[in-house]
Amino acid sequence: MKFDYLRVAQSSVDIGDPHICSDSLNRNSIINAVYEPLIKRGKLGYFFPVLAQSWSIEPDGLTWLFKIRDNVHFHNGKSLTARDIVASMKRIIDPSLGGAFGTQGVYASYIGDAAFSAPRTETFQIKTNEPMADLLDLLSEMPIAPEDELDKLPNEYIGTGPYLVGSRRRGELVLELNRRYWGKTGFADEVAFFEVPDSKVRSEMVLDRDVNIGALIGINDTGLHRDSDRTLVKSLESSLCIIFMMNAQEGVCKDKRVRQALNYGLDIAEVIKEVKQGAATRLNGYLTPHHFGYNPDTRPYPYDPDHAKSLLAETGYVDGLKLTIDLPTRMPDEALLLGEMMKTYYAKIGVDVELVSYSDRPAYAEMVRAKQIHDLCCFDSSPLSTFRVLREKIHSGFKGPWWEGYSNPVVDRLIDEAQKTFETEKREKIYQQVFQLIRDDAPWLFLYRPTYYWAVSKELRDWRPASTGLLTLAE
């Protein structure tokens, strides 16, 4: 595929600071075209070289060495050196950098006390204070920028990727082909991104040939293309987990039987049908098949209201109990609908639900991070890194930003063991054990992972989004 000009409509074209921890697909699709990390994820548990052509770890399990690829140039013409990587890493963990929706300090919590150095121009070294077998998982998310241009972020964007940032104005951003790129070339000489918040409008723009790609359209908008001879719809079962985190620190959800009852008491198949019009796949735990350590043999909670009632009776709630559930008005956008369905279903098992909604999404994220939720809160789990999910949401020793009180010493011990297990297959088996234990302990209400859709022009019939949900703009 090769085009002179490619046009993309998505809900946002803001890049922000490329070093902030964020799982936004719109933002990261652009960043991924402009910047590159040392390595990227390949098949589950494995990685392939990008700016680092090879790497090794010393016997101490703490010191990692990365051989930097030759003849890589930033968009300003400067050659990539290990000093640029050191400077980028230090900026990424800088506590003053901030975050998005409560992610400030996330990367620093892992490598904030690590030592970064450039023993040679072509060698980058990182020494951690503890063994970290999944370090590559973190580094794959960290874009590298030139040392002498870091102070210009986030106003000027200079990376090593297949595209460089051209013109920018409100609601529109243009990428231009990097003709000095070291790797495989981009699909187009120019890619223009247009900010179009309305999903239906994005879909119609593809039909009208105003754009080539309408990113992340809704299931209801896919029907517009059913009889079209000019457009196609591409789909992907995502790695995003839509969940409700339960307050296991205090209140009724401290009891595992209550948490299990809430999972048994909700008909997820019906929820997917009513709320997502079938455009989702139910979860059988806290990860998806896109995650390392996912266990396909683990069964999801079946809808069993009688068993839910018996579990509640065991806990002494014979006459029912009351729950307060926190709901953001967006991210996920269907949160209020989910709350109403839960209220209806839980009434059938003797649970009286009060719904509390929050329109300020950043403030909602900070409330969750501060562990000030009521009994349950609607959230999503977006990191593709299993290591991050476990450290930030599950391990009771770390009490990460999205941990809400769940504690199981066996789970903590296995997570610690995995962190020191550098053999990929052995670490995967440990994570699969953890997967089953977390499913059984039910610290979350496990709902579904949504299906993503892209409307594309027929010229892009061979185009596919990345398995991460990012737009692919290079070969």
SULUR-V728629 format. One record per residue. N is the residue number from 0. PHI is phi as a letter, one per 30 degrees, with the letter a starting at -180 (* if undefined). Layout:
n:N phi:PHI
n:N phi:PHI
//
This chain:
n:0 phi:*
n:1 phi:a
n:2 phi:b
n:3 phi:d
n:4 phi:b
n:5 phi:b
n:6 phi:b
n:7 phi:b
n:8 phi:c
n:9 phi:b
n:10 phi:d
n:11 phi:b
n:12 phi:b
n:13 phi:d
n:14 phi:c
n:15 phi:i
n:16 phi:c
n:17 phi:d
n:18 phi:c
n:19 phi:d
n:20 phi:d
n:21 phi:a
n:22 phi:c
n:23 phi:d
n:24 phi:d
n:25 phi:d
n:26 phi:d
n:27 phi:d
n:28 phi:d
n:29 phi:d
n:30 phi:e
n:31 phi:d
n:32 phi:d
n:33 phi:c
n:34 phi:c
n:35 phi:b
n:36 phi:c
n:37 phi:d
n:38 phi:b
n:39 phi:b
n:40 phi:d
n:41 phi:c
n:42 phi:d
n:43 phi:e
n:44 phi:i
n:45 phi:b
n:46 phi:b
n:47 phi:b
n:48 phi:d
n:49 phi:b
n:50 phi:d
n:51 phi:c
n:52 phi:d
n:53 phi:a
n:54 phi:a
n:55 phi:a
n:56 phi:b
n:57 phi:d
n:58 phi:e
n:59 phi:d
n:60 phi:i
n:61 phi:c
n:62 phi:c
n:63 phi:c
n:64 phi:c
n:65 phi:b
n:66 phi:d
n:67 phi:d
n:68 phi:d
n:69 phi:d
n:70 phi:h
n:71 phi:c
n:72 phi:b
n:73 phi:d
n:74 phi:d
n:75 phi:d
n:76 phi:j
n:77 phi:d
n:78 phi:d
n:79 phi:d
n:80 phi:b
n:81 phi:d
n:82 phi:d
n:83 phi:d
n:84 phi:d
n:85 phi:e
n:86 phi:d
n:87 phi:d
n:88 phi:d
n:89 phi:d
n:90 phi:d
n:91 phi:d
n:92 phi:c
n:93 phi:d
n:94 phi:d
n:95 phi:d
n:96 phi:d
n:97 phi:i
n:98 phi:a
n:99 phi:b
n:100 phi:h
n:101 phi:i
n:102 phi:d
n:103 phi:e
n:104 phi:i
n:105 phi:d
n:106 phi:d
n:107 phi:d
n:108 phi:d
n:109 phi:c
n:110 phi:b
n:111 phi:d
n:112 phi:c
n:113 phi:d
n:114 phi:c
n:115 phi:c
n:116 phi:a
n:117 phi:b
n:118 phi:d
n:119 phi:b
n:120 phi:e
n:121 phi:c
n:122 phi:b
n:123 phi:c
n:124 phi:b
n:125 phi:b
n:126 phi:b
n:127 phi:c
n:128 phi:d
n:129 phi:b
n:130 phi:e
n:131 phi:b
n:132 phi:d
n:133 phi:c
n:134 phi:e
n:135 phi:d
n:136 phi:e
n:137 phi:d
n:138 phi:d
n:139 phi:d
n:140 phi:c
n:141 phi:c
n:142 phi:d
n:143 phi:c
n:144 phi:b
n:145 phi:d
n:146 phi:e
n:147 phi:d
n:148 phi:c
n:149 phi:d
n:150 phi:d
n:151 phi:c
n:152 phi:d
n:153 phi:c
n:154 phi:c
n:155 phi:b
n:156 phi:c
n:157 phi:b
n:158 phi:b
n:159 phi:c
n:160 phi:d
n:161 phi:d
n:162 phi:b
n:163 phi:c
n:164 phi:d
n:165 phi:c
n:166 phi:d
n:167 phi:b
n:168 phi:b
n:169 phi:e
n:170 phi:i
n:171 phi:a
n:172 phi:b
n:173 phi:c
n:174 phi:c
n:175 phi:c
n:176 phi:d
n:177 phi:d
n:178 phi:d
n:179 phi:c
n:180 phi:d
n:181 phi:d
n:182 phi:c
n:183 phi:d
n:184 phi:d
n:185 phi:d
n:186 phi:d
n:187 phi:b
n:188 phi:d
n:189 phi:b
n:190 phi:b
n:191 phi:c
n:192 phi:c
n:193 phi:c
n:194 phi:d
n:195 phi:b
n:196 phi:d
n:197 phi:d
n:198 phi:d
n:199 phi:d
n:200 phi:d
n:201 phi:e
n:202 phi:d
n:203 phi:d
n:204 phi:d
n:205 phi:d
n:206 phi:e
n:207 phi:d
n:208 phi:i
n:209 phi:d
n:210 phi:b
n:211 phi:c
n:212 phi:b
n:213 phi:c
n:214 phi:d
n:215 phi:h
n:216 phi:d
n:217 phi:d
n:218 phi:e
n:219 phi:d
n:220 phi:c
n:221 phi:d
n:222 phi:d
n:223 phi:d
n:224 phi:c
n:225 phi:d
n:226 phi:c
n:227 phi:d
n:228 phi:c
n:229 phi:c
n:230 phi:b
n:231 phi:b
n:232 phi:b
n:233 phi:c
n:234 phi:b
n:235 phi:a
n:236 phi:d
n:237 phi:d
n:238 phi:c
n:239 phi:d
n:240 phi:c
n:241 phi:c
n:242 phi:b
n:243 phi:b
n:244 phi:d
n:245 phi:c
n:246 phi:d
n:247 phi:c
n:248 phi:d
n:249 phi:a
n:250 phi:j
n:251 phi:d
n:252 phi:d
n:253 phi:d
n:254 phi:d
n:255 phi:e
n:256 phi:d
n:257 phi:d
n:258 phi:d
n:259 phi:d
n:260 phi:e
n:261 phi:d
n:262 phi:d
n:263 phi:d
n:264 phi:d
n:265 phi:b
n:266 phi:d
n:267 phi:d
n:268 phi:e
n:269 phi:d
n:270 phi:d
n:271 phi:d
n:272 phi:d
n:273 phi:d
n:274 phi:d
n:275 phi:c
n:276 phi:h
n:277 phi:i
n:278 phi:c
n:279 phi:a
n:280 phi:b
n:281 phi:d
n:282 phi:d
n:283 phi:c
n:284 phi:l
n:285 phi:c
n:286 phi:b
n:287 phi:b
n:288 phi:d
n:289 phi:d
n:290 phi:c
n:291 phi:d
n:292 phi:j
n:293 phi:d
n:294 phi:c
n:295 phi:d
n:296 phi:d
n:297 phi:d
n:298 phi:d
n:299 phi:d
n:300 phi:d
n:301 phi:d
n:302 phi:d
n:303 phi:b
n:304 phi:d
n:305 phi:d
n:306 phi:d
n:307 phi:e
n:308 phi:d
n:309 phi:d
n:310 phi:d
n:311 phi:d
n:312 phi:d
n:313 phi:e
n:314 phi:d
n:315 phi:j
n:316 phi:c
n:317 phi:d
n:318 phi:c
n:319 phi:j
n:320 phi:b
n:321 phi:c
n:322 phi:b
n:323 phi:c
n:324 phi:c
n:325 phi:c
n:326 phi:b
n:327 phi:d
n:328 phi:d
n:329 phi:a
n:330 phi:h
n:331 phi:d
n:332 phi:d
n:333 phi:c
n:334 phi:e
n:335 phi:d
n:336 phi:d
n:337 phi:d
n:338 phi:e
n:339 phi:d
n:340 phi:d
n:341 phi:d
n:342 phi:d
n:343 phi:d
n:344 phi:d
n:345 phi:d
n:346 phi:d
n:347 phi:d
n:348 phi:c
n:349 phi:i
n:350 phi:c
n:351 phi:c
n:352 phi:c
n:353 phi:c
n:354 phi:c
n:355 phi:b
n:356 phi:c
n:357 phi:b
n:358 phi:d
n:359 phi:d
n:360 phi:d
n:361 phi:e
n:362 phi:d
n:363 phi:d
n:364 phi:d
n:365 phi:d
n:366 phi:d
n:367 phi:d
n:368 phi:d
n:369 phi:d
n:370 phi:i
n:371 phi:c
n:372 phi:d
n:373 phi:d
n:374 phi:d
n:375 phi:b
n:376 phi:b
n:377 phi:d
n:378 phi:a
n:379 phi:b
n:380 phi:c
n:381 phi:c
n:382 phi:e
n:383 phi:d
n:384 phi:d
n:385 phi:d
n:386 phi:e
n:387 phi:d
n:388 phi:e
n:389 phi:d
n:390 phi:d
n:391 phi:d
n:392 phi:b
n:393 phi:c
n:394 phi:d
n:395 phi:d
n:396 phi:d
n:397 phi:d
n:398 phi:h
n:399 phi:d
n:400 phi:e
n:401 phi:c
n:402 phi:d
n:403 phi:b
n:404 phi:j
n:405 phi:d
n:406 phi:b
n:407 phi:b
n:408 phi:e
n:409 phi:d
n:410 phi:d
n:411 phi:e
n:412 phi:d
n:413 phi:d
n:414 phi:d
n:415 phi:d
n:416 phi:d
n:417 phi:d
n:418 phi:d
n:419 phi:c
n:420 phi:c
n:421 phi:d
n:422 phi:d
n:423 phi:e
n:424 phi:d
n:425 phi:d
n:426 phi:d
n:427 phi:d
n:428 phi:d
n:429 phi:d
n:430 phi:d
n:431 phi:d
n:432 phi:d
n:433 phi:e
n:434 phi:e
n:435 phi:d
n:436 phi:d
n:437 phi:d
n:438 phi:e
n:439 phi:d
n:440 phi:d
n:441 phi:h
n:442 phi:d
n:443 phi:b
n:444 phi:d
n:445 phi:d
n:446 phi:c
n:447 phi:a
n:448 phi:c
n:449 phi:d
n:450 phi:c
n:451 phi:c
n:452 phi:b
n:453 phi:b
n:454 phi:c
n:455 phi:b
n:456 phi:d
n:457 phi:e
n:458 phi:d
n:459 phi:c
n:460 phi:d
n:461 phi:c
n:462 phi:d
n:463 phi:b
n:464 phi:d
n:465 phi:d
n:466 phi:d
n:467 phi:d
n:468 phi:j
n:469 phi:d
n:470 phi:d
n:471 phi:c
n:472 phi:b
n:473 phi:b
n:474 phi:d
//
